[in-house]
């Protein structure tokens, strides 16, 4: 990883919850925002589901499975 470059993936467990509280608010516009993958997939699938026709529902299921690596 180069200097001033964020990693592509971060992993946090139960032990890290206290530490994460310190980083849960935005302090400047230069910060990088990380989003949980499962939350991103769920929100994206919900939006696609609300904005597509019934014949396109299979696309949503395929998208979710692809994003989860299934």
N, CA, C and O atoms as a Maestro MAE file, in Angstrom:
{
 s_m_m2io_version
 :::
 2.0.0
}

f_m_ct {
 s_m_title
 :::
 protein
 m_atom[280] {
  # First column is atom index #
  i_m_mmod_type
  r_m_x_coord
  r_m_y_coord
  r_m_z_coord
  i_m_residue_number
  s_m_chain_name
  s_m_pdb_residue_name
  s_m_pdb_atom_name
  i_m_atomic_number
  :::
  1 25 0.852 -1.183 0.000 1 A "UNK " " N  " 7
  2 3 0.000 0.000 0.000 1 A "UNK " " CA " 6
  3 2 0.888 1.234 0.000 1 A "UNK " " C  " 6
  4 15 1.831 1.328 0.786 1 A "UNK " " O  " 8
  5 25 0.588 2.170 -0.876 2 A "UNK " " N  " 7
  6 3 1.354 3.403 -0.969 2 A "UNK " " CA " 6
  7 2 0.983 4.347 0.169 2 A "UNK " " C  " 6
  8 15 -0.070 4.202 0.790 2 A "UNK " " O  " 8
  9 25 1.857 5.315 0.437 3 A "UNK " " N  " 7
  10 3 1.573 6.325 1.456 3 A "UNK " " CA " 6
  11 2 0.320 7.110 1.072 3 A "UNK " " C  " 6
  12 15 0.095 7.385 -0.106 3 A "UNK " " O  " 8
  13 25 -0.484 7.465 2.052 4 A "UNK " " N  " 7
  14 3 -1.725 8.227 1.861 4 A "UNK " " CA " 6
  15 2 -2.749 7.494 1.006 4 A "UNK " " C  " 6
  16 15 -3.596 8.124 0.373 4 A "UNK " " O  " 8
  17 25 -2.676 6.175 0.985 5 A "UNK " " N  " 7
  18 3 -3.636 5.381 0.231 5 A "UNK " " CA " 6
  19 2 -4.307 4.405 1.186 5 A "UNK " " C  " 6
  20 15 -3.635 3.729 1.966 5 A "UNK " " O  " 8
  21 25 -5.608 4.333 1.124 6 A "UNK " " N  " 7
  22 3 -6.353 3.451 2.023 6 A "UNK " " CA " 6
  23 2 -6.411 2.044 1.448 6 A "UNK " " C  " 6
  24 15 -6.394 1.880 0.228 6 A "UNK " " O  " 8
  25 25 -6.478 1.028 2.296 7 A "UNK " " N  " 7
  26 3 -6.620 -0.340 1.807 7 A "UNK " " CA " 6
  27 2 -7.991 -0.548 1.180 7 A "UNK " " C  " 6
  28 15 -8.942 0.166 1.497 7 A "UNK " " O  " 8
  29 25 -8.087 -1.528 0.291 8 A "UNK " " N  " 7
  30 3 -9.372 -1.805 -0.358 8 A "UNK " " CA " 6
  31 2 -10.364 -2.465 0.586 8 A "UNK " " C  " 6
  32 15 -11.574 -2.293 0.442 8 A "UNK " " O  " 8
  33 25 -9.850 -3.222 1.553 9 A "UNK " " N  " 7
  34 3 -10.728 -3.898 2.508 9 A "UNK " " CA " 6
  35 2 -10.194 -3.693 3.919 9 A "UNK " " C  " 6
  36 15 -8.985 -3.674 4.149 9 A "UNK " " O  " 8
  37 25 -11.116 -3.541 4.850 10 A "UNK " " N  " 7
  38 3 -10.796 -3.471 6.268 10 A "UNK " " CA " 6
  39 2 -11.680 -4.497 6.971 10 A "UNK " " C  " 6
  40 15 -12.822 -4.714 6.565 10 A "UNK " " O  " 8
  41 25 -11.164 -5.122 8.009 11 A "UNK " " N  " 7
  42 3 -11.933 -6.110 8.746 11 A "UNK " " CA " 6
  43 2 -11.972 -5.720 10.215 11 A "UNK " " C  " 6
  44 15 -10.936 -5.432 10.815 11 A "UNK " " O  " 8
  45 25 -13.169 -5.710 10.794 12 A "UNK " " N  " 7
  46 3 -13.362 -5.365 12.193 12 A "UNK " " CA " 6
  47 2 -14.171 -6.455 12.866 12 A "UNK " " C  " 6
  48 15 -15.092 -7.014 12.271 12 A "UNK " " O  " 8
  49 25 -13.828 -6.751 14.095 13 A "UNK " " N  " 7
  50 3 -14.552 -7.758 14.856 13 A "UNK " " CA " 6
  51 2 -15.157 -7.164 16.106 13 A "UNK " " C  " 6
  52 15 -15.154 -5.949 16.304 13 A "UNK " " O  " 8
  53 25 -15.673 -8.033 16.937 14 A "UNK " " N  " 7
  54 3 -16.321 -7.617 18.189 14 A "UNK " " CA " 6
  55 2 -15.377 -6.787 19.055 14 A "UNK " " C  " 6
  56 15 -15.808 -5.820 19.682 14 A "UNK " " O  " 8
  57 25 -14.125 -7.144 19.095 15 A "UNK " " N  " 7
  58 3 -13.114 -6.459 19.899 15 A "UNK " " CA " 6
  59 2 -12.919 -4.997 19.468 15 A "UNK " " C  " 6
  60 15 -12.520 -4.161 20.279 15 A "UNK " " O  " 8
  61 25 -13.197 -4.692 18.206 16 A "UNK " " N  " 7
  62 3 -12.931 -3.368 17.647 16 A "UNK " " CA " 6
  63 2 -14.064 -2.360 17.823 16 A "UNK " " C  " 6
  64 15 -13.896 -1.193 17.470 16 A "UNK " " O  " 8
  65 25 -15.202 -2.773 18.355 17 A "UNK " " N  " 7
  66 3 -16.370 -1.880 18.438 17 A "UNK " " CA " 6
  67 2 -16.085 -0.597 19.200 17 A "UNK " " C  " 6
  68 15 -16.521 0.472 18.774 17 A "UNK " " O  " 8
  69 25 -15.378 -0.670 20.296 18 A "UNK " " N  " 7
  70 3 -15.068 0.529 21.080 18 A "UNK " " CA " 6
  71 2 -14.213 1.484 20.268 18 A "UNK " " C  " 6
  72 15 -14.450 2.692 20.255 18 A "UNK " " O  " 8
  73 25 -13.234 0.943 19.603 19 A "UNK " " N  " 7
  74 3 -12.340 1.745 18.764 19 A "UNK " " CA " 6
  75 2 -13.106 2.434 17.635 19 A "UNK " " C  " 6
  76 15 -12.814 3.582 17.299 19 A "UNK " " O  " 8
  77 25 -14.074 1.747 17.054 20 A "UNK " " N  " 7
  78 3 -14.811 2.291 15.914 20 A "UNK " " CA " 6
  79 2 -15.670 3.494 16.277 20 A "UNK " " C  " 6
  80 15 -15.939 4.334 15.418 20 A "UNK " " O  " 8
  81 25 -16.101 3.597 17.514 21 A "UNK " " N  " 7
  82 3 -16.902 4.743 17.943 21 A "UNK " " CA " 6
  83 2 -16.160 6.055 17.679 21 A "UNK " " C  " 6
  84 15 -16.779 7.057 17.325 21 A "UNK " " O  " 8
  85 25 -14.858 6.050 17.847 22 A "UNK " " N  " 7
  86 3 -14.044 7.254 17.644 22 A "UNK " " CA " 6
  87 2 -14.046 7.685 16.181 22 A "UNK " " C  " 6
  88 15 -13.798 8.852 15.875 22 A "UNK " " O  " 8
  89 25 -14.322 6.751 15.279 23 A "UNK " " N  " 7
  90 3 -14.275 7.054 13.847 23 A "UNK " " CA " 6
  91 2 -15.659 7.083 13.199 23 A "UNK " " C  " 6
  92 15 -15.769 6.955 11.980 23 A "UNK " " O  " 8
  93 25 -16.694 7.246 13.979 24 A "UNK " " N  " 7
  94 3 -18.051 7.171 13.431 24 A "UNK " " CA " 6
  95 2 -18.621 8.520 12.998 24 A "UNK " " C  " 6
  96 15 -19.755 8.585 12.524 24 A "UNK " " O  " 8
  97 25 -17.856 9.588 13.155 25 A "UNK " " N  " 7
  98 3 -18.326 10.897 12.698 25 A "UNK " " CA " 6
  99 2 -17.311 11.509 11.734 25 A "UNK " " C  " 6
  100 15 -16.103 11.322 11.880 25 A "UNK " " O  " 8
  101 25 -17.813 12.228 10.768 26 A "UNK " " N  " 7
  102 3 -16.969 12.874 9.765 26 A "UNK " " CA " 6
  103 2 -16.417 14.172 10.346 26 A "UNK " " C  " 6
  104 15 -17.156 14.986 10.900 26 A "UNK " " O  " 8
  105 25 -15.111 14.349 10.210 27 A "UNK " " N  " 7
  106 3 -14.471 15.538 10.751 27 A "UNK " " CA " 6
  107 2 -13.974 16.496 9.674 27 A "UNK " " C  " 6
  108 15 -13.799 17.685 9.939 27 A "UNK " " O  " 8
  109 25 -13.742 15.990 8.455 28 A "UNK " " N  " 7
  110 3 -13.303 16.862 7.362 28 A "UNK " " CA " 6
  111 2 -13.723 16.263 6.029 28 A "UNK " " C  " 6
  112 15 -14.086 15.088 5.961 28 A "UNK " " O  " 8
  113 25 -13.677 17.058 4.976 29 A "UNK " " N  " 7
  114 3 -14.054 16.588 3.647 29 A "UNK " " CA " 6
  115 2 -12.968 15.735 2.994 29 A "UNK " " C  " 6
  116 15 -13.195 15.158 1.930 29 A "UNK " " O  " 8
  117 25 -11.808 15.649 3.608 30 A "UNK " " N  " 7
  118 3 -10.705 14.857 3.058 30 A "UNK " " CA " 6
  119 2 -10.750 13.402 3.500 30 A "UNK " " C  " 6
  120 15 -9.928 12.602 3.052 30 A "UNK " " O  " 8
  121 25 -11.682 13.043 4.362 31 A "UNK " " N  " 7
  122 3 -11.747 11.691 4.904 31 A "UNK " " CA " 6
  123 2 -12.365 10.723 3.901 31 A "UNK " " C  " 6
  124 15 -13.149 11.117 3.039 31 A "UNK " " O  " 8
  125 25 -12.000 9.459 4.029 32 A "UNK " " N  " 7
  126 3 -12.560 8.394 3.207 32 A "UNK " " CA " 6
  127 2 -13.682 7.736 3.986 32 A "UNK " " C  " 6
  128 15 -13.523 7.406 5.161 32 A "UNK " " O  " 8
  129 25 -14.821 7.544 3.327 33 A "UNK " " N  " 7
  130 3 -15.949 6.880 3.969 33 A "UNK " " CA " 6
  131 2 -15.983 5.420 3.544 33 A "UNK " " C  " 6
  132 15 -15.932 5.115 2.353 33 A "UNK " " O  " 8
  133 25 -16.069 4.520 4.515 34 A "UNK " " N  " 7
  134 3 -16.199 3.098 4.246 34 A "UNK " " CA " 6
  135 2 -17.622 2.677 4.539 34 A "UNK " " C  " 6
  136 15 -18.222 3.120 5.519 34 A "UNK " " O  " 8
  137 25 -18.155 1.828 3.694 35 A "UNK " " N  " 7
  138 3 -19.515 1.323 3.856 35 A "UNK " " CA " 6
  139 2 -19.457 -0.195 3.966 35 A "UNK " " C  " 6
  140 15 -18.725 -0.849 3.223 35 A "UNK " " O  " 8
  141 25 -20.231 -0.755 4.894 36 A "UNK " " N  " 7
  142 3 -20.272 -2.212 5.024 36 A "UNK " " CA " 6
  143 2 -20.814 -2.818 3.738 36 A "UNK " " C  " 6
  144 15 -21.828 -2.362 3.209 36 A "UNK " " O  " 8
  145 25 -20.142 -3.841 3.240 37 A "UNK " " N  " 7
  146 3 -20.525 -4.481 1.985 37 A "UNK " " CA " 6
  147 2 -21.948 -5.023 2.049 37 A "UNK " " C  " 6
  148 15 -22.714 -4.839 1.103 37 A "UNK " " O  " 8
  149 25 -22.319 -5.688 3.141 38 A "UNK " " N  " 7
  150 3 -23.656 -6.268 3.229 38 A "UNK " " CA " 6
  151 2 -24.735 -5.194 3.204 38 A "UNK " " C  " 6
  152 15 -25.795 -5.389 2.609 38 A "UNK " " O  " 8
  153 25 -24.472 -4.065 3.845 39 A "UNK " " N  " 7
  154 3 -25.437 -2.962 3.844 39 A "UNK " " CA " 6
  155 2 -25.537 -2.352 2.447 39 A "UNK " " C  " 6
  156 15 -26.633 -2.035 1.986 39 A "UNK " " O  " 8
  157 25 -24.409 -2.188 1.778 40 A "UNK " " N  " 7
  158 3 -24.401 -1.659 0.408 40 A "UNK " " CA " 6
  159 2 -25.216 -2.556 -0.519 40 A "UNK " " C  " 6
  160 15 -26.035 -2.064 -1.296 40 A "UNK " " O  " 8
  161 25 -24.998 -3.863 -0.442 41 A "UNK " " N  " 7
  162 3 -25.725 -4.807 -1.295 41 A "UNK " " CA " 6
  163 2 -27.221 -4.745 -1.016 41 A "UNK " " C  " 6
  164 15 -28.024 -4.707 -1.948 41 A "UNK " " O  " 8
  165 25 -27.602 -4.736 0.256 42 A "UNK " " N  " 7
  166 3 -29.022 -4.688 0.609 42 A "UNK " " CA " 6
  167 2 -29.688 -3.401 0.112 42 A "UNK " " C  " 6
  168 15 -30.778 -3.441 -0.458 42 A "UNK " " O  " 8
  169 25 -29.027 -2.261 0.332 43 A "UNK " " N  " 7
  170 3 -29.616 -0.985 -0.086 43 A "UNK " " CA " 6
  171 2 -29.701 -0.895 -1.611 43 A "UNK " " C  " 6
  172 15 -30.687 -0.389 -2.146 43 A "UNK " " O  " 8
  173 25 -28.680 -1.380 -2.307 44 A "UNK " " N  " 7
  174 3 -28.692 -1.354 -3.766 44 A "UNK " " CA " 6
  175 2 -29.780 -2.255 -4.317 44 A "UNK " " C  " 6
  176 15 -30.513 -1.868 -5.228 44 A "UNK " " O  " 8
  177 25 -29.886 -3.454 -3.770 45 A "UNK " " N  " 7
  178 3 -30.922 -4.381 -4.219 45 A "UNK " " CA " 6
  179 2 -32.315 -3.806 -3.970 45 A "UNK " " C  " 6
  180 15 -33.200 -3.942 -4.815 45 A "UNK " " O  " 8
  181 25 -32.512 -3.174 -2.835 46 A "UNK " " N  " 7
  182 3 -33.815 -2.560 -2.527 46 A "UNK " " CA " 6
  183 2 -34.150 -1.465 -3.540 46 A "UNK " " C  " 6
  184 15 -35.274 -1.390 -4.035 46 A "UNK " " O  " 8
  185 25 -33.165 -0.620 -3.843 47 A "UNK " " N  " 7
  186 3 -33.397 0.467 -4.800 47 A "UNK " " CA " 6
  187 2 -33.716 -0.097 -6.182 47 A "UNK " " C  " 6
  188 15 -34.667 0.344 -6.828 47 A "UNK " " O  " 8
  189 25 -32.927 -1.070 -6.636 48 A "UNK " " N  " 7
  190 3 -33.163 -1.674 -7.955 48 A "UNK " " CA " 6
  191 2 -34.537 -2.314 -7.978 48 A "UNK " " C  " 6
  192 15 -35.261 -2.185 -8.966 48 A "UNK " " O  " 8
  193 25 -34.910 -3.002 -6.906 49 A "UNK " " N  " 7
  194 3 -36.207 -3.668 -6.820 49 A "UNK " " CA " 6
  195 2 -37.351 -2.667 -6.933 49 A "UNK " " C  " 6
  196 15 -38.374 -2.961 -7.552 49 A "UNK " " O  " 8
  197 25 -37.187 -1.499 -6.347 50 A "UNK " " N  " 7
  198 3 -38.238 -0.474 -6.374 50 A "UNK " " CA " 6
  199 2 -38.305 0.267 -7.713 50 A "UNK " " C  " 6
  200 15 -39.300 0.933 -7.999 50 A "UNK " " O  " 8
  201 25 -37.268 0.156 -8.523 51 A "UNK " " N  " 7
  202 3 -37.204 0.915 -9.770 51 A "UNK " " CA " 6
  203 2 -37.140 0.035 -11.011 51 A "UNK " " C  " 6
  204 15 -36.725 0.502 -12.072 51 A "UNK " " O  " 8
  205 25 -37.537 -1.216 -10.903 52 A "UNK " " N  " 7
  206 3 -37.537 -2.113 -12.058 52 A "UNK " " CA " 6
  207 2 -38.868 -2.832 -12.167 52 A "UNK " " C  " 6
  208 15 -39.666 -2.849 -11.229 52 A "UNK " " O  " 8
  209 25 -39.090 -3.418 -13.322 53 A "UNK " " N  " 7
  210 3 -40.326 -4.173 -13.547 53 A "UNK " " CA " 6
  211 2 -40.173 -5.600 -13.014 53 A "UNK " " C  " 6
  212 15 -39.073 -6.030 -12.667 53 A "UNK " " O  " 8
  213 25 -41.278 -6.313 -12.958 54 A "UNK " " N  " 7
  214 3 -41.288 -7.674 -12.439 54 A "UNK " " CA " 6
  215 2 -40.364 -8.588 -13.245 54 A "UNK " " C  " 6
  216 15 -39.753 -9.495 -12.680 54 A "UNK " " O  " 8
  217 25 -40.255 -8.364 -14.543 55 A "UNK " " N  " 7
  218 3 -39.424 -9.233 -15.388 55 A "UNK " " CA " 6
  219 2 -37.930 -9.037 -15.110 55 A "UNK " " C  " 6
  220 15 -37.115 -9.846 -15.554 55 A "UNK " " O  " 8
  221 25 -37.561 -7.989 -14.389 56 A "UNK " " N  " 7
  222 3 -36.156 -7.718 -14.106 56 A "UNK " " CA " 6
  223 2 -35.727 -8.185 -12.708 56 A "UNK " " C  " 6
  224 15 -34.583 -7.961 -12.314 56 A "UNK " " O  " 8
  225 25 -36.616 -8.823 -11.964 57 A "UNK " " N  " 7
  226 3 -36.317 -9.256 -10.596 57 A "UNK " " CA " 6
  227 2 -35.173 -10.267 -10.551 57 A "UNK " " C  " 6
  228 15 -34.427 -10.304 -9.573 57 A "UNK " " O  " 8
  229 25 -35.021 -11.089 -11.596 58 A "UNK " " N  " 7
  230 3 -33.940 -12.069 -11.642 58 A "UNK " " CA " 6
  231 2 -32.579 -11.353 -11.662 58 A "UNK " " C  " 6
  232 15 -31.598 -11.875 -11.134 58 A "UNK " " O  " 8
  233 25 -32.523 -10.186 -12.257 59 A "UNK " " N  " 7
  234 3 -31.291 -9.397 -12.295 59 A "UNK " " CA " 6
  235 2 -30.863 -9.051 -10.874 59 A "UNK " " C  " 6
  236 15 -29.674 -9.106 -10.558 59 A "UNK " " O  " 8
  237 25 -31.801 -8.698 -10.023 60 A "UNK " " N  " 7
  238 3 -31.503 -8.343 -8.636 60 A "UNK " " CA " 6
  239 2 -30.915 -9.537 -7.902 60 A "UNK " " C  " 6
  240 15 -29.894 -9.414 -7.225 60 A "UNK " " O  " 8
  241 25 -31.552 -10.683 -8.034 61 A "UNK " " N  " 7
  242 3 -31.062 -11.879 -7.360 61 A "UNK " " CA " 6
  243 2 -29.649 -12.236 -7.846 61 A "UNK " " C  " 6
  244 15 -28.781 -12.583 -7.045 61 A "UNK " " O  " 8
  245 25 -29.430 -12.148 -9.147 62 A "UNK " " N  " 7
  246 3 -28.104 -12.427 -9.699 62 A "UNK " " CA " 6
  247 2 -27.075 -11.418 -9.207 62 A "UNK " " C  " 6
  248 15 -25.937 -11.778 -8.904 62 A "UNK " " O  " 8
  249 25 -27.478 -10.156 -9.129 63 A "UNK " " N  " 7
  250 3 -26.581 -9.106 -8.641 63 A "UNK " " CA " 6
  251 2 -26.163 -9.370 -7.204 63 A "UNK " " C  " 6
  252 15 -24.978 -9.298 -6.879 63 A "UNK " " O  " 8
  253 25 -27.121 -9.673 -6.346 64 A "UNK " " N  " 7
  254 3 -26.829 -9.933 -4.928 64 A "UNK " " CA " 6
  255 2 -25.903 -11.128 -4.800 64 A "UNK " " C  " 6
  256 15 -24.929 -11.068 -4.048 64 A "UNK " " O  " 8
  257 25 -26.177 -12.207 -5.507 65 A "UNK " " N  " 7
  258 3 -25.321 -13.384 -5.439 65 A "UNK " " CA " 6
  259 2 -23.918 -13.086 -5.964 65 A "UNK " " C  " 6
  260 15 -22.933 -13.561 -5.399 65 A "UNK " " O  " 8
  261 25 -23.821 -12.312 -7.028 66 A "UNK " " N  " 7
  262 3 -22.514 -11.947 -7.574 66 A "UNK " " CA " 6
  263 2 -21.716 -11.116 -6.576 66 A "UNK " " C  " 6
  264 15 -20.531 -11.369 -6.363 66 A "UNK " " O  " 8
  265 25 -22.358 -10.127 -5.967 67 A "UNK " " N  " 7
  266 3 -21.669 -9.251 -5.017 67 A "UNK " " CA " 6
  267 2 -21.230 -10.017 -3.770 67 A "UNK " " C  " 6
  268 15 -20.208 -9.686 -3.170 67 A "UNK " " O  " 8
  269 25 -21.979 -11.018 -3.384 68 A "UNK " " N  " 7
  270 3 -21.622 -11.836 -2.212 68 A "UNK " " CA " 6
  271 2 -20.593 -12.891 -2.581 68 A "UNK " " C  " 6
  272 15 -20.064 -13.570 -1.701 68 A "UNK " " O  " 8
  273 25 -20.302 -13.038 -3.860 69 A "UNK " " N  " 7
  274 3 -19.326 -14.019 -4.292 69 A "UNK " " CA " 6
  275 2 -19.889 -15.428 -4.370 69 A "UNK " " C  " 6
  276 15 -19.140 -16.401 -4.285 69 A "UNK " " O  " 8
  277 25 -21.188 -15.545 -4.529 70 A "UNK " " N  " 7
  278 3 -21.830 -16.866 -4.575 70 A "UNK " " CA " 6
  279 2 -22.024 -17.316 -6.009 70 A "UNK " " C  " 6
  280 15 -22.549 -18.403 -6.249 70 A "UNK " " O  " 8
  :::
 }
 m_bond[279] {
  # First column is bond index #
  i_m_from
  i_m_to
  i_m_order
  :::
  1 1 2 1
  2 2 3 1
  3 3 4 2
  4 3 5 1
  5 5 6 1
  6 6 7 1
  7 7 8 2
  8 7 9 1
  9 9 10 1
  10 10 11 1
  11 11 12 2
  12 11 13 1
  13 13 14 1
  14 14 15 1
  15 15 16 2
  16 15 17 1
  17 17 18 1
  18 18 19 1
  19 19 20 2
  20 19 21 1
  21 21 22 1
  22 22 23 1
  23 23 24 2
  24 23 25 1
  25 25 26 1
  26 26 27 1
  27 27 28 2
  28 27 29 1
  29 29 30 1
  30 30 31 1
  31 31 32 2
  32 31 33 1
  33 33 34 1
  34 34 35 1
  35 35 36 2
  36 35 37 1
  37 37 38 1
  38 38 39 1
  39 39 40 2
  40 39 41 1
  41 41 42 1
  42 42 43 1
  43 43 44 2
  44 43 45 1
  45 45 46 1
  46 46 47 1
  47 47 48 2
  48 47 49 1
  49 49 50 1
  50 50 51 1
  51 51 52 2
  52 51 53 1
  53 53 54 1
  54 54 55 1
  55 55 56 2
  56 55 57 1
  57 57 58 1
  58 58 59 1
  59 59 60 2
  60 59 61 1
  61 61 62 1
  62 62 63 1
  63 63 64 2
  64 63 65 1
  65 65 66 1
  66 66 67 1
  67 67 68 2
  68 67 69 1
  69 69 70 1
  70 70 71 1
  71 71 72 2
  72 71 73 1
  73 73 74 1
  74 74 75 1
  75 75 76 2
  76 75 77 1
  77 77 78 1
  78 78 79 1
  79 79 80 2
  80 79 81 1
  81 81 82 1
  82 82 83 1
  83 83 84 2
  84 83 85 1
  85 85 86 1
  86 86 87 1
  87 87 88 2
  88 87 89 1
  89 89 90 1
  90 90 91 1
  91 91 92 2
  92 91 93 1
  93 93 94 1
  94 94 95 1
  95 95 96 2
  96 95 97 1
  97 97 98 1
  98 98 99 1
  99 99 100 2
  100 99 101 1
  101 101 102 1
  102 102 103 1
  103 103 104 2
  104 103 105 1
  105 105 106 1
  106 106 107 1
  107 107 108 2
  108 107 109 1
  109 109 110 1
  110 110 111 1
  111 111 112 2
  112 111 113 1
  113 113 114 1
  114 114 115 1
  115 115 116 2
  116 115 117 1
  117 117 118 1
  118 118 119 1
  119 119 120 2
  120 119 121 1
  121 121 122 1
  122 122 123 1
  123 123 124 2
  124 123 125 1
  125 125 126 1
  126 126 127 1
  127 127 128 2
  128 127 129 1
  129 129 130 1
  130 130 131 1
  131 131 132 2
  132 131 133 1
  133 133 134 1
  134 134 135 1
  135 135 136 2
  136 135 137 1
  137 137 138 1
  138 138 139 1
  139 139 140 2
  140 139 141 1
  141 141 142 1
  142 142 143 1
  143 143 144 2
  144 143 145 1
  145 145 146 1
  146 146 147 1
  147 147 148 2
  148 147 149 1
  149 149 150 1
  150 150 151 1
  151 151 152 2
  152 151 153 1
  153 153 154 1
  154 154 155 1
  155 155 156 2
  156 155 157 1
  157 157 158 1
  158 158 159 1
  159 159 160 2
  160 159 161 1
  161 161 162 1
  162 162 163 1
  163 163 164 2
  164 163 165 1
  165 165 166 1
  166 166 167 1
  167 167 168 2
  168 167 169 1
  169 169 170 1
  170 170 171 1
  171 171 172 2
  172 171 173 1
  173 173 174 1
  174 174 175 1
  175 175 176 2
  176 175 177 1
  177 177 178 1
  178 178 179 1
  179 179 180 2
  180 179 181 1
  181 181 182 1
  182 182 183 1
  183 183 184 2
  184 183 185 1
  185 185 186 1
  186 186 187 1
  187 187 188 2
  188 187 189 1
  189 189 190 1
  190 190 191 1
  191 191 192 2
  192 191 193 1
  193 193 194 1
  194 194 195 1
  195 195 196 2
  196 195 197 1
  197 197 198 1
  198 198 199 1
  199 199 200 2
  200 199 201 1
  201 201 202 1
  202 202 203 1
  203 203 204 2
  204 203 205 1
  205 205 206 1
  206 206 207 1
  207 207 208 2
  208 207 209 1
  209 209 210 1
  210 210 211 1
  211 211 212 2
  212 211 213 1
  213 213 214 1
  214 214 215 1
  215 215 216 2
  216 215 217 1
  217 217 218 1
  218 218 219 1
  219 219 220 2
  220 219 221 1
  221 221 222 1
  222 222 223 1
  223 223 224 2
  224 223 225 1
  225 225 226 1
  226 226 227 1
  227 227 228 2
  228 227 229 1
  229 229 230 1
  230 230 231 1
  231 231 232 2
  232 231 233 1
  233 233 234 1
  234 234 235 1
  235 235 236 2
  236 235 237 1
  237 237 238 1
  238 238 239 1
  239 239 240 2
  240 239 241 1
  241 241 242 1
  242 242 243 1
  243 243 244 2
  244 243 245 1
  245 245 246 1
  246 246 247 1
  247 247 248 2
  248 247 249 1
  249 249 250 1
  250 250 251 1
  251 251 252 2
  252 251 253 1
  253 253 254 1
  254 254 255 1
  255 255 256 2
  256 255 257 1
  257 257 258 1
  258 258 259 1
  259 259 260 2
  260 259 261 1
  261 261 262 1
  262 262 263 1
  263 263 264 2
  264 263 265 1
  265 265 266 1
  266 266 267 1
  267 267 268 2
  268 267 269 1
  269 269 270 1
  270 270 271 1
  271 271 272 2
  272 271 273 1
  273 273 274 1
  274 274 275 1
  275 275 276 2
  276 275 277 1
  277 277 278 1
  278 278 279 1
  279 279 280 2
  :::
 }
}
